[in-house]
Amino acid sequence: MHEISLCQSILKIIEQQAAQQNFSCVKTVFLEVGRLAGVEPDALRFGFDAVMKGSMVEGARLEIIDVSGLAVCLRCNNRVDMKQRFDACPACGDIPLLIEKGEELRVKELEVE
């Protein structure tokens, strides 16, 4: 489960921001997760709670913001909403599509004290 290592990276980012911005407690973490990022939200929530124990983030609420997938077909230039990686273009059936959005995994905002 790579979500544990993702949560460890999230904790490092939060600790770096805490040092720069001088906060000591995190109440809510807003995390953008793209549908094409290969991240399982339930596993991420489980990993988040486990990794944040004993840190300034322990007990914080994790708000996952779903980012839809968007791609462009290299053959017909059709813009395509993607639900999963390797979807074919609905207009011409071509694969692969050039992904423009949906692979994100980003700490968007923190609610802190």
TIVO-2410 file (N, C-alpha, C; in nm, 3 decimals):
# residues 113
REC num residu      c1      c2      c3 atome chaine
REC   1      M   0.086  -0.118   0.000     N      A
REC   1      M   0.000   0.000   0.000    CA      A
REC   1      M   0.090   0.124   0.000     C      A
REC   2      H   0.098   0.191  -0.115     N      A
REC   2      H   0.184   0.308  -0.126    CA      A
REC   2      H   0.123   0.432  -0.061     C      A
REC   3      E  -0.002   0.423  -0.020     N      A
REC   3      E  -0.066   0.537   0.046    CA      A
REC   3      E   0.004   0.573   0.177     C      A
REC   4      I   0.065   0.476   0.245     N      A
REC   4      I   0.140   0.505   0.368    CA      A
REC   4      I   0.258   0.598   0.337     C      A
REC   5      S   0.333   0.567   0.233     N      A
REC   5      S   0.447   0.652   0.198    CA      A
REC   5      S   0.399   0.789   0.150     C      A
REC   6      L   0.284   0.795   0.084     N      A
REC   6      L   0.228   0.924   0.046    CA      A
REC   6      L   0.194   1.007   0.170     C      A
REC   7      C   0.137   0.943   0.270     N      A
REC   7      C   0.103   1.012   0.394    CA      A
REC   7      C   0.229   1.059   0.467     C      A
REC   8      Q   0.335   0.981   0.463     N      A
REC   8      Q   0.461   1.024   0.523    CA      A
REC   8      Q   0.514   1.149   0.453     C      A
REC   9      S   0.501   1.155   0.322     N      A
REC   9      S   0.542   1.273   0.247    CA      A
REC   9      S   0.454   1.393   0.280     C      A
REC  10      I   0.325   1.370   0.297     N      A
REC  10      I   0.233   1.477   0.336    CA      A
REC  10      I   0.273   1.533   0.471     C      A
REC  11      L   0.307   1.445   0.566     N      A
REC  11      L   0.350   1.490   0.698    CA      A
REC  11      L   0.476   1.576   0.688     C      A
REC  12      K   0.571   1.536   0.606     N      A
REC  12      K   0.694   1.616   0.589    CA      A
REC  12      K   0.662   1.755   0.534     C      A
REC  13      I   0.572   1.761   0.438     N      A
REC  13      I   0.532   1.890   0.381    CA      A
REC  13      I   0.470   1.978   0.489     C      A
REC  14      I   0.383   1.920   0.570     N      A
REC  14      I   0.316   1.995   0.676    CA      A
REC  14      I   0.418   2.042   0.780     C      A
REC  15      E   0.512   1.957   0.817     N      A
REC  15      E   0.615   1.996   0.914    CA      A
REC  15      E   0.702   2.109   0.860     C      A
REC  16      Q   0.734   2.105   0.730     N      A
REC  16      Q   0.811   2.214   0.670    CA      A
REC  16      Q   0.733   2.345   0.674     C      A
REC  17      Q   0.604   2.338   0.644     N      A
REC  17      Q   0.520   2.458   0.648    CA      A
REC  17      Q   0.505   2.510   0.791     C      A
REC  18      A   0.497   2.420   0.887     N      A
REC  18      A   0.486   2.460   1.027    CA      A
REC  18      A   0.611   2.537   1.071     C      A
REC  19      A   0.727   2.491   1.028     N      A
REC  19      A   0.852   2.559   1.062    CA      A
REC  19      A   0.858   2.697   0.997     C      A
REC  20      Q   0.811   2.708   0.875     N      A
REC  20      Q   0.815   2.836   0.803    CA      A
REC  20      Q   0.709   2.934   0.852     C      A
REC  21      Q   0.591   2.882   0.888     N      A
REC  21      Q   0.478   2.969   0.920    CA      A
REC  21      Q   0.443   2.973   1.068     C      A
REC  22      N   0.520   2.899   1.147     N      A
REC  22      N   0.508   2.903   1.294    CA      A
REC  22      N   0.368   2.865   1.345     C      A
REC  23      F   0.323   2.745   1.311     N      A
REC  23      F   0.202   2.691   1.372    CA      A
REC  23      F   0.237   2.558   1.437     C      A
REC  24      S   0.153   2.517   1.532     N      A
REC  24      S   0.187   2.397   1.609    CA      A
REC  24      S   0.079   2.289   1.608     C      A
REC  25      C  -0.036   2.320   1.550     N      A
REC  25      C  -0.145   2.223   1.550    CA      A
REC  25      C  -0.223   2.235   1.419     C      A
REC  26      V  -0.253   2.122   1.359     N      A
REC  26      V  -0.330   2.119   1.235    CA      A
REC  26      V  -0.468   2.061   1.265     C      A
REC  27      K  -0.570   2.134   1.225     N      A
REC  27      K  -0.708   2.090   1.247    CA      A
REC  27      K  -0.765   2.017   1.126     C      A
REC  28      T  -0.734   2.067   1.005     N      A
REC  28      T  -0.787   2.008   0.883    CA      A
REC  28      T  -0.681   2.015   0.773     C      A
REC  29      V  -0.670   1.907   0.697     N      A
REC  29      V  -0.583   1.902   0.580    CA      A
REC  29      V  -0.673   1.884   0.458     C      A
REC  30      F  -0.664   1.979   0.365     N      A
REC  30      F  -0.738   1.972   0.240    CA      A
REC  30      F  -0.642   1.920   0.134     C      A
REC  31      L  -0.675   1.806   0.079     N      A
REC  31      L  -0.586   1.737  -0.014    CA      A
REC  31      L  -0.656   1.714  -0.147     C      A
REC  32      E  -0.597   1.765  -0.255     N      A
REC  32      E  -0.649   1.739  -0.389    CA      A
REC  32      E  -0.595   1.604  -0.435     C      A
REC  33      V  -0.686   1.517  -0.478     N      A
REC  33      V  -0.648   1.385  -0.527    CA      A
REC  33      V  -0.713   1.364  -0.663     C      A
REC  34      G  -0.630   1.351  -0.765     N      A
REC  34      G  -0.680   1.328  -0.899    CA      A
REC  34      G  -0.730   1.185  -0.916     C      A
REC  35      R  -0.834   1.170  -0.996     N      A
REC  35      R  -0.890   1.037  -1.021    CA      A
REC  35      R  -0.793   0.946  -1.093     C      A
REC  36      L  -0.694   1.004  -1.159     N      A
REC  36      L  -0.597   0.926  -1.235    CA      A
REC  36      L  -0.465   0.912  -1.161     C      A
REC  37      A  -0.461   0.951  -1.034     N      A
REC  37      A  -0.337   0.950  -0.956    CA      A
REC  37      A  -0.300   0.811  -0.904     C      A
REC  38      G  -0.390   0.716  -0.914     N      A
REC  38      G  -0.360   0.582  -0.865    CA      A
REC  38      G  -0.364   0.573  -0.714     C      A
REC  39      V  -0.445   0.656  -0.652     N      A
REC  39      V  -0.456   0.660  -0.506    CA      A
REC  39      V  -0.596   0.616  -0.466     C      A
REC  40      E  -0.602   0.524  -0.371     N      A
REC  40      E  -0.728   0.475  -0.318    CA      A
REC  40      E  -0.766   0.562  -0.198     C      A
REC  41      P  -0.874   0.642  -0.208     N      A
REC  41      P  -0.910   0.734  -0.099    CA      A
REC  41      P  -0.926   0.667   0.038     C      A
REC  42      D  -0.988   0.549   0.044     N      A
REC  42      D  -1.007   0.482   0.174    CA      A
REC  42      D  -0.873   0.442   0.234     C      A
REC  43      A  -0.783   0.391   0.152     N      A
REC  43      A  -0.649   0.354   0.200    CA      A
REC  43      A  -0.572   0.479   0.243     C      A
REC  44      L  -0.592   0.590   0.172     N      A
REC  44      L  -0.527   0.715   0.208    CA      A
REC  44      L  -0.576   0.764   0.345     C      A
REC  45      R  -0.706   0.754   0.368     N      A
REC  45      R  -0.762   0.795   0.499    CA      A
REC  45      R  -0.705   0.708   0.612     C      A
REC  46      F  -0.699   0.578   0.588     N      A
REC  46      F  -0.644   0.487   0.689    CA      A
REC  46      F  -0.497   0.521   0.717     C      A
REC  47      G  -0.419   0.537   0.610     N      A
REC  47      G  -0.278   0.570   0.624    CA      A
REC  47      G  -0.257   0.704   0.691     C      A
REC  48      F  -0.343   0.800   0.660     N      A
REC  48      F  -0.333   0.933   0.719    CA      A
REC  48      F  -0.344   0.924   0.870     C      A
REC  49      D  -0.447   0.857   0.919     N      A
REC  49      D  -0.466   0.844   1.064    CA      A
REC  49      D  -0.349   0.773   1.130     C      A
REC  50      A  -0.298   0.668   1.066     N      A
REC  50      A  -0.187   0.591   1.124    CA      A
REC  50      A  -0.057   0.672   1.126     C      A
REC  51      V  -0.025   0.740   1.017     N      A
REC  51      V   0.102   0.812   1.005    CA      A
REC  51      V   0.103   0.939   1.092     C      A
REC  52      M  -0.011   1.003   1.109     N      A
REC  52      M  -0.015   1.130   1.181    CA      A
REC  52      M  -0.014   1.115   1.333     C      A
REC  53      K  -0.029   0.992   1.383     N      A
REC  53      K  -0.026   0.969   1.528    CA      A
REC  53      K   0.104   1.021   1.587     C      A
REC  54      G   0.090   1.094   1.697     N      A
REC  54      G   0.206   1.147   1.767    CA      A
REC  54      G   0.265   1.273   1.705     C      A
REC  55      S   0.203   1.325   1.601     N      A
REC  55      S   0.253   1.446   1.536    CA      A
REC  55      S   0.156   1.562   1.562     C      A
REC  56      M   0.191   1.678   1.513     N      A
REC  56      M   0.104   1.795   1.526    CA      A
REC  56      M  -0.024   1.781   1.443     C      A
REC  57      V  -0.030   1.677   1.361     N      A
REC  57      V  -0.145   1.655   1.274    CA      A
REC  57      V  -0.241   1.549   1.332     C      A
REC  58      E  -0.200   1.485   1.440     N      A
REC  58      E  -0.284   1.381   1.500    CA      A
REC  58      E  -0.422   1.436   1.532     C      A
REC  59      G  -0.525   1.365   1.491     N      A
REC  59      G  -0.663   1.405   1.516    CA      A
REC  59      G  -0.719   1.502   1.412     C      A
REC  60      A  -0.636   1.546   1.318     N      A
REC  60      A  -0.683   1.638   1.215    CA      A
REC  60      A  -0.779   1.567   1.121     C      A
REC  61      R  -0.870   1.644   1.066     N      A
REC  61      R  -0.965   1.593   0.968    CA      A
REC  61      R  -0.899   1.599   0.830     C      A
REC  62      L  -0.914   1.493   0.752     N      A
REC  62      L  -0.864   1.490   0.615    CA      A
REC  62      L  -0.981   1.511   0.521     C      A
REC  63      E  -0.975   1.620   0.444     N      A
REC  63      E  -1.076   1.650   0.343    CA      A
REC  63      E  -1.015   1.622   0.207     C      A
REC  64      I  -1.068   1.523   0.138     N      A
REC  64      I  -1.018   1.487   0.005    CA      A
REC  64      I  -1.103   1.557  -0.099     C      A
REC  65      I  -1.036   1.636  -0.183     N      A
REC  65      I  -1.101   1.706  -0.292    CA      A
REC  65      I  -1.076   1.626  -0.419     C      A
REC  66      D  -1.183   1.573  -0.476     N      A
REC  66      D  -1.174   1.489  -0.595    CA      A
REC  66      D  -1.148   1.577  -0.718     C      A
REC  67      V  -1.042   1.546  -0.791     N      A
REC  67      V  -1.008   1.618  -0.914    CA      A
REC  67      V  -1.034   1.525  -1.032     C      A
REC  68      S  -1.126   1.564  -1.117     N      A
REC  68      S  -1.162   1.478  -1.230    CA      A
REC  68      S  -1.050   1.473  -1.333     C      A
REC  69      G  -1.053   1.368  -1.413     N      A
REC  69      G  -0.953   1.350  -1.517    CA      A
REC  69      G  -0.993   1.421  -1.645     C      A
REC  70      L  -0.896   1.481  -1.711     N      A
REC  70      L  -0.919   1.548  -1.839    CA      A
REC  70      L  -0.800   1.519  -1.929     C      A
REC  71      A  -0.829   1.486  -2.054     N      A
REC  71      A  -0.722   1.455  -2.149    CA      A
REC  71      A  -0.760   1.507  -2.286     C      A
REC  72      V  -0.662   1.507  -2.374     N      A
REC  72      V  -0.686   1.544  -2.513    CA      A
REC  72      V  -0.640   1.429  -2.602     C      A
REC  73      C  -0.720   1.399  -2.704     N      A
REC  73      C  -0.685   1.293  -2.797    CA      A
REC  73      C  -0.579   1.345  -2.894     C      A
REC  74      L  -0.473   1.270  -2.910     N      A
REC  74      L  -0.364   1.311  -2.999    CA      A
REC  74      L  -0.402   1.296  -3.146     C      A
REC  75      R  -0.501   1.215  -3.174     N      A
REC  75      R  -0.543   1.195  -3.314    CA      A
REC  75      R  -0.644   1.301  -3.359     C      A
REC  76      C  -0.752   1.320  -3.281     N      A
REC  76      C  -0.860   1.408  -3.327    CA      A
REC  76      C  -0.873   1.538  -3.246     C      A
REC  77      N  -0.785   1.557  -3.148     N      A
REC  77      N  -0.784   1.677  -3.062    CA      A
REC  77      N  -0.911   1.694  -2.979     C      A
REC  78      N  -0.987   1.589  -2.959     N      A
REC  78      N  -1.106   1.592  -2.876    CA      A
REC  78      N  -1.065   1.600  -2.729     C      A
REC  79      R  -1.130   1.688  -2.652     N      A
REC  79      R  -1.108   1.693  -2.507    CA      A
REC  79      R  -1.199   1.588  -2.443     C      A
REC  80      V  -1.142   1.510  -2.353     N      A
REC  80      V  -1.210   1.393  -2.300    CA      A
REC  80      V  -1.209   1.396  -2.147     C      A
REC  81      D  -1.327   1.376  -2.086     N      A
REC  81      D  -1.333   1.352  -1.942    CA      A
REC  81      D  -1.294   1.207  -1.920     C      A
REC  82      M  -1.198   1.185  -1.829     N      A
REC  82      M  -1.149   1.049  -1.805    CA      A
REC  82      M  -1.187   1.002  -1.666     C      A
REC  83      K  -1.238   0.883  -1.658     N      A
REC  83      K  -1.270   0.822  -1.529    CA      A
REC  83      K  -1.157   0.731  -1.482     C      A
REC  84      Q  -1.080   0.678  -1.579     N      A
REC  84      Q  -0.967   0.593  -1.545    CA      A
REC  84      Q  -0.861   0.605  -1.653     C      A
REC  85      R  -0.738   0.580  -1.612     N      A
REC  85      R  -0.625   0.585  -1.705    CA      A
REC  85      R  -0.647   0.483  -1.817     C      A
REC  86      F  -0.603   0.514  -1.933     N      A
REC  86      F  -0.611   0.430  -2.052    CA      A
REC  86      F  -0.751   0.420  -2.112     C      A
REC  87      D  -0.840   0.515  -2.075     N      A
REC  87      D  -0.968   0.523  -2.146    CA      A
REC  87      D  -0.938   0.561  -2.291     C      A
REC  88      A  -1.019   0.511  -2.381     N      A
REC  88      A  -1.006   0.547  -2.523    CA      A
REC  88      A  -1.086   0.674  -2.551     C      A
REC  89      C  -1.049   0.742  -2.657     N      A
REC  89      C  -1.123   0.861  -2.702    CA      A
REC  89      C  -1.263   0.817  -2.745     C      A
REC  90      P  -1.367   0.879  -2.691     N      A
REC  90      P  -1.502   0.840  -2.731    CA      A
REC  90      P  -1.536   0.881  -2.874     C      A
REC  91      A  -1.463   0.976  -2.929     N      A
REC  91      A  -1.491   1.022  -3.065    CA      A
REC  91      A  -1.429   0.932  -3.171     C      A
REC  92      C  -1.300   0.893  -3.150     N      A
REC  92      C  -1.231   0.816  -3.255    CA      A
REC  92      C  -1.178   0.681  -3.207     C      A
REC  93      G  -1.183   0.655  -3.076     N      A
REC  93      G  -1.138   0.527  -3.022    CA      A
REC  93      G  -0.988   0.515  -3.002     C      A
REC  94      D  -0.914   0.622  -3.026     N      A
REC  94      D  -0.768   0.617  -3.017    CA      A
REC  94      D  -0.720   0.611  -2.872     C      A
REC  95      I  -0.608   0.546  -2.854     N      A
REC  95      I  -0.535   0.539  -2.727    CA      A
REC  95      I  -0.389   0.558  -2.764     C      A
REC  96      P  -0.307   0.625  -2.692     N      A
REC  96      P  -0.330   0.689  -2.563    CA      A
REC  96      P  -0.377   0.833  -2.580     C      A
REC  97      L  -0.429   0.885  -2.472     N      A
REC  97      L  -0.469   1.024  -2.465    CA      A
REC  97      L  -0.366   1.099  -2.381     C      A
REC  98      L  -0.348   1.226  -2.411     N      A
REC  98      L  -0.255   1.310  -2.335    CA      A
REC  98      L  -0.328   1.367  -2.215     C      A
REC  99      I  -0.289   1.322  -2.096     N      A
REC  99      I  -0.357   1.364  -1.973    CA      A
REC  99      I  -0.316   1.507  -1.938     C      A
REC 100      E  -0.417   1.591  -1.915     N      A
REC 100      E  -0.395   1.730  -1.877    CA      A
REC 100      E  -0.425   1.756  -1.730     C      A
REC 101      K  -0.517   1.679  -1.675     N      A
REC 101      K  -0.562   1.701  -1.537    CA      A
REC 101      K  -0.610   1.568  -1.480     C      A
REC 102      G  -0.587   1.550  -1.348     N      A
REC 102      G  -0.638   1.431  -1.282    CA      A
REC 102      G  -0.531   1.345  -1.218     C      A
REC 103      E  -0.404   1.382  -1.234     N      A
REC 103      E  -0.296   1.305  -1.172    CA      A
REC 103      E  -0.246   1.372  -1.044     C      A
REC 104      E  -0.312   1.478  -1.002     N      A
REC 104      E  -0.268   1.557  -0.888    CA      A
REC 104      E  -0.275   1.481  -0.756     C      A
REC 105      L  -0.183   1.512  -0.671     N      A
REC 105      L  -0.187   1.476  -0.529    CA      A
REC 105      L  -0.118   1.592  -0.460     C      A
REC 106      R  -0.198   1.683  -0.406     N      A
REC 106      R  -0.143   1.810  -0.359    CA      A
REC 106      R  -0.211   1.855  -0.229     C      A
REC 107      V  -0.130   1.900  -0.136     N      A
REC 107      V  -0.184   1.964  -0.017    CA      A
REC 107      V  -0.229   2.102  -0.061     C      A
REC 108      K  -0.359   2.122  -0.064     N      A
REC 108      K  -0.415   2.247  -0.113    CA      A
REC 108      K  -0.422   2.352  -0.004     C      A
REC 109      E  -0.461   2.310   0.117     N      A
REC 109      E  -0.482   2.406   0.224    CA      A
REC 109      E  -0.473   2.335   0.359     C      A
REC 110      L  -0.432   2.411   0.459     N      A
REC 110      L  -0.428   2.361   0.597    CA      A
REC 110      L  -0.506   2.455   0.686     C      A
REC 111      E  -0.585   2.398   0.776     N      A
REC 111      E  -0.650   2.476   0.880    CA      A
REC 111      E  -0.569   2.450   1.006     C      A
REC 112      V  -0.507   2.555   1.059     N      A
REC 112      V  -0.411   2.540   1.168    CA      A
REC 112      V  -0.444   2.630   1.287     C      A
REC 113      E  -0.373   2.603   1.397     N      A
REC 113      E  -0.378   2.688   1.517    CA      A
REC 113      E  -0.239   2.732   1.550     C      A
***
